[in-house]
Amino acid sequence: MRTTCLQMSEDNWISTIDTVFGVLKESSGFLAGLVLNFALIIGVVLFQWNLVEIAVVYLIEIAIIQLFFFPVSLFTPEPVESRDGGVWGTDPTPLQPIDFLPPVYWRNIKFVWSKAVFNLVVIGVIMRSVGSGYILGSNRPMSIGLATAGIVLFQLSRVWRYFIVDQSYREKSPTDPMAFVYAPLTELFLILVYVLAPITLVLAGIAFAIDSDLSSLPVLLLYLVPIGFIRAWIGSLDPQTDDFEVSFN
């Protein structure tokens, strides 16, 4: 009887551990979004970042995602589902300019390059307009450099997990890594419409009515807290499933 009870207790404990790990795995994207936003809050508190520096770090993250995931699209041999006939109805022609790298496909290059160039130009123009006339403080380059290094490591881990492990890119189409590219752009749109625009409008009215410091920590938190929830929500959507879908018709 005692042996049976111990066995049942052990089975319950194993079941509980499996459940906890399952929940953590499913919510990893949500937690990652919260952690990344918490890092922005740390930057505001420790390094005294202002709204411009927060925007610069965020744009750097979007640019890094573009630079990492667009090239992955070149190595995916599966056809794009929404494209019927033509080159997508035949076996792809591989090109292997570098021996130790997997082959790229000419049809993927033609499918990806215009989108990649357009996105990078738009991000460059936005970053230039945000940073124009702005001079970094003495401690800013190091702090922003540390944030950039963290972003690079995190995005490399995503590329590894979703496309490199077990050579899973062989079972993907170009739209699979491109979903990762367009997720932060959707996130940026939501932040602009539902956070930056309304909060800035309200704060501008307050500043007009009374003398207030709009660069203070409480004001910045008014932006960062809702931004954190939007980033966590988008991060919880798996681009590999119907949670997040981008149409390229």
Phi and psi in degrees as a GROMACS rama.xvg file:
@    title "Ramachandran Plot"
@    xaxis  label "Phi"
@    yaxis  label "Psi"
@TYPE xy
-64.4815  -39.1967  ARG-2
-63.4882  -40.7582  THR-3
-63.2981  -41.677  THR-4
-64.8851  -41.3805  CYS-5
-63.5381  -40.9052  LEU-6
-63.5404  -42.5009  GLN-7
-64.4074  -40.8437  MET-8
-63.4707  -40.8932  SER-9
-65.9775  -40.8005  GLU-10
-64.2605  -40.9896  ASP-11
-63.7549  -39.7836  ASN-12
-64.8724  -42.7981  TRP-13
-63.9338  -41.5927  ILE-14
-63.4252  -40.2571  SER-15
-64.3945  -43.3745  THR-16
-62.115  -44.3606  ILE-17
-61.3984  -40.0988  ASP-18
-64.2918  -44.3891  THR-19
-62.2963  -46.4268  VAL-20
-64.6475  -35.0082  PHE-21
-64.5566  -43.7933  GLY-22
-63.0568  -43.8376  VAL-23
-62.571  -39.5076  LEU-24
-65.2791  -43.2535  LYS-25
-67.6159  -31.2239  GLU-26
-98.6041  9.89953  SER-27
-61.1684  -39.3542  SER-28
-64.5183  -41.4988  GLY-29
-62.9514  -44.9513  PHE-30
-64.9099  -38.2784  LEU-31
-62.1279  -40.1476  ALA-32
-62.8935  -41.3983  GLY-33
-65.0974  -41.4563  LEU-34
-63.3044  -43.6844  VAL-35
-63.1889  -40.0435  LEU-36
-70.6083  -34.3966  ASN-37
-62.8946  -34.1992  PHE-38
-64.265  -36.2641  ALA-39
-64.6121  -39.7084  LEU-40
-64.0314  -40.3256  ILE-41
-61.3844  -40.6369  ILE-42
-61.1954  -39.0881  GLY-43
-66.0237  -42.6523  VAL-44
-75.6469  -50.9968  VAL-45
-79.1816  -42.1996  LEU-46
-103.54  0.9383  PHE-47
57.3912  44.397  GLN-48
-66.0437  148.827  TRP-49
-106.948  -173.113  ASN-50
-65.2343  -33.4623  LEU-51
-65.6172  -43.2565  VAL-52
-68.1293  -34.7831  GLU-53
-62.9556  -43.227  ILE-54
-63.8551  -39.1777  ALA-55
-62.7042  -45.7725  VAL-56
-62.1784  -41.3186  VAL-57
-65.7285  -41.4754  TYR-58
-67.2253  -35.8872  LEU-59
-60.7318  -41.665  ILE-60
-61.3618  -44.8552  GLU-61
-62.7259  -42.17  ILE-62
-63.2426  -40.2843  ALA-63
-64.9706  -40.7643  ILE-64
-60.4056  -43.0437  ILE-65
-60.4641  -46.0076  GLN-66
-67.3253  -27.4139  LEU-67
-89.0569  -41.2135  PHE-68
-91.7772  -28.8384  PHE-69
-60.1552  -46.1336  PHE-70
-60.2315  -33.1379  PRO-71
-60.6642  -33.4426  VAL-72
-60.1526  -25.0722  SER-73
-72.8713  -21.008  LEU-74
-97.2939  0.967353  PHE-75
-93.5365  118.351  THR-76
-84.3316  -15.7495  PRO-77
-72.2872  149.697  GLU-78
-74.1081  158.276  PRO-79
-76.7833  126.056  VAL-80
-61.9093  -35.9322  GLU-81
-80.135  -4.75175  SER-82
-107.483  113.619  ARG-83
-105.54  143.598  ASP-84
74.3717  -174.748  GLY-85
61.3369  -144.293  GLY-86
-65.5697  -22.7707  VAL-87
-80.0316  -11.0727  TRP-88
-95.7451  2.75114  GLY-89
-124.76  169.902  THR-90
-66.7714  137.87  ASP-91
-70.5085  150.22  PRO-92
-92.8946  114.119  THR-93
-79.6217  145.774  PRO-94
-125.74  131.27  LEU-95
-129.825  80.0241  GLN-96
-70.1524  -24.5818  PRO-97
-122.277  122.643  ILE-98
-60.5996  -40.9033  ASP-99
-84.8056  0.391557  PHE-100
-104.957  152.432  LEU-101
-66.0014  160.904  PRO-102
-69.4314  150.189  PRO-103
-102.571  169.48  VAL-104
-126.688  131.978  TYR-105
-60.2845  -38.1892  TRP-106
-65.5704  -32.3831  ARG-107
-67.8825  -40.0343  ASN-108
-59.4998  -46.6086  ILE-109
-66.4772  -32.1868  LYS-110
-74.4003  -33.349  PHE-111
-94.9948  -36.8638  VAL-112
-60.8505  -42.6491  TRP-113
-65.4482  -38.4264  SER-114
-66.9976  -41.153  LYS-115
-65.1965  -46.9105  ALA-116
-62.3084  -45.2396  VAL-117
-59.6117  -48.618  PHE-118
-61.521  -45.2757  ASN-119
-67.0922  -36.1859  LEU-120
-65.4007  -45.0927  VAL-121
-61.457  -45.3059  VAL-122
-63.7947  -39.9384  ILE-123
-62.6555  -42.1232  GLY-124
-64.6129  -43.7067  VAL-125
-63.7901  -43.7243  ILE-126
-64.8744  -38.0266  MET-127
-65.2183  -42.0995  ARG-128
-69.505  -35.6686  SER-129
-68.683  -41.4689  VAL-130
-92.6309  -0.542568  GLY-131
-65.7165  131.468  SER-132
74.2742  7.12056  GLY-133
-103.468  129.688  TYR-134
-110.88  125.42  ILE-135
-67.809  142.721  LEU-136
-73.4115  174.369  GLY-137
-62.97  -34.0326  SER-138
-96.3241  0.0371834  ASN-139
-74.0328  -46.555  ARG-140
-56.861  -40.4687  PRO-141
-66.7292  -43.7609  MET-142
-66.8743  -42.1253  SER-143
-68.5132  -34.51  ILE-144
-63.4164  -40.9295  GLY-145
-64.3554  -41.5525  LEU-146
-63.1875  -41.3975  ALA-147
-63.5816  -41.9572  THR-148
-61.4011  -41.5882  ALA-149
-63.4667  -40.4137  GLY-150
-63.302  -44.3378  ILE-151
-59.1334  -46.601  VAL-152
-63.7453  -42.1833  LEU-153
-65.3244  -43.6549  PHE-154
-70.7011  -34.2782  GLN-155
-62.0285  -38.3436  LEU-156
-64.9384  -34.057  SER-157
-70.0196  -42.9933  ARG-158
-59.0546  -44.2305  VAL-159
-62.6612  -46.2201  TRP-160
-68.3372  -40.0386  ARG-161
-92.3108  -22.3353  TYR-162
-131.634  -26.4271  PHE-163
-93.8255  -41.3054  ILE-164
-57.5603  129.463  VAL-165
58.3895  23.2651  ASP-166
50.5284  44.242  GLN-167
-67.5955  -15.5106  SER-168
-60.9213  -22.041  TYR-169
-66.6056  -18.8341  ARG-170
-105.263  13.9578  GLU-171
-112.192  161.072  LYS-172
-108.642  168.557  SER-173
-57.9498  -27.1448  PRO-174
-72.1023  -19.2413  THR-175
-66.1539  -54.9989  ASP-176
-68.0559  -27.0841  PRO-177
-69.0698  -22.9411  MET-178
-62.8306  -35.9491  ALA-179
-67.1855  -31.0322  PHE-180
-68.0829  -43.0097  VAL-181
-88.5725  -12.6114  TYR-182
-59.8413  -49.3578  ALA-183
-67.814  -24.7723  PRO-184
-70.0197  -38.3708  LEU-185
-63.3434  -42.3249  THR-186
-59.1898  -44.2271  GLU-187
-62.1329  -41.5724  LEU-188
-61.0287  -45.8771  PHE-189
-62.6339  -39.6473  LEU-190
-65.4434  -42.8537  ILE-191
-63.1532  -43.4403  LEU-192
-79.1211  -42.2667  VAL-193
-102.671  -8.86596  TYR-194
-122.746  -65.3528  VAL-195
-61.9012  -49.2441  LEU-196
-62.921  -54.8192  ALA-197
-67.6863  -40.4659  PRO-198
-67.69  -41.3999  ILE-199
-63.7319  -38.6817  THR-200
-62.4984  -44.8001  LEU-201
-65.6673  -45.1848  VAL-202
-65.8123  -35.2774  LEU-203
-63.9387  -39.0828  ALA-204
-64.9965  -40.2577  GLY-205
-65.6392  -44.0245  ILE-206
-64.0412  -32.5302  ALA-207
-70.8926  -34.9875  PHE-208
-80.0144  -41.4371  ALA-209
-134.069  157.346  ILE-210
-78.9156  115.527  ASP-211
-142.442  154.613  SER-212
-92.0812  106.728  ASP-213
-81.5395  -3.04789  LEU-214
-103.196  9.31458  SER-215
-73.8263  162.065  SER-216
-59.831  -45.6848  LEU-217
-58.141  -37.3069  PRO-218
-67.284  -43.5724  VAL-219
-63.3262  -34.9332  LEU-220
-66.3415  -28.8871  LEU-221
-60.1957  -30.7324  LEU-222
-82.4993  -46.2288  TYR-223
-70.3688  -34.8524  LEU-224
-65.131  -53.3558  VAL-225
-66.4312  -32.6455  PRO-226
-60.5209  -40.0038  ILE-227
-60.6075  -41.3798  GLY-228
-69.143  -37.765  PHE-229
-65.3122  -44.0069  ILE-230
-65.071  -39.0302  ARG-231
-66.026  -40.1231  ALA-232
-65.9726  -48  TRP-233
-62.1586  -39.1632  ILE-234
-64.6075  -26.2291  GLY-235
-79.2061  -14.1592  SER-236
-82.7746  127.267  LEU-237
-84.8859  113.408  ASP-238
-62.3497  -14.7944  PRO-239
-82.874  -4.41821  GLN-240
-125.509  -172.681  THR-241
-76.1676  -0.543918  ASP-242
-56.8016  -38.2458  ASP-243
-137.974  120.957  PHE-244
-134.317  132.276  GLU-245
-114.492  129.526  VAL-246
-96.1942  133.66  SER-247
-117.864  28.9021  PHE-248
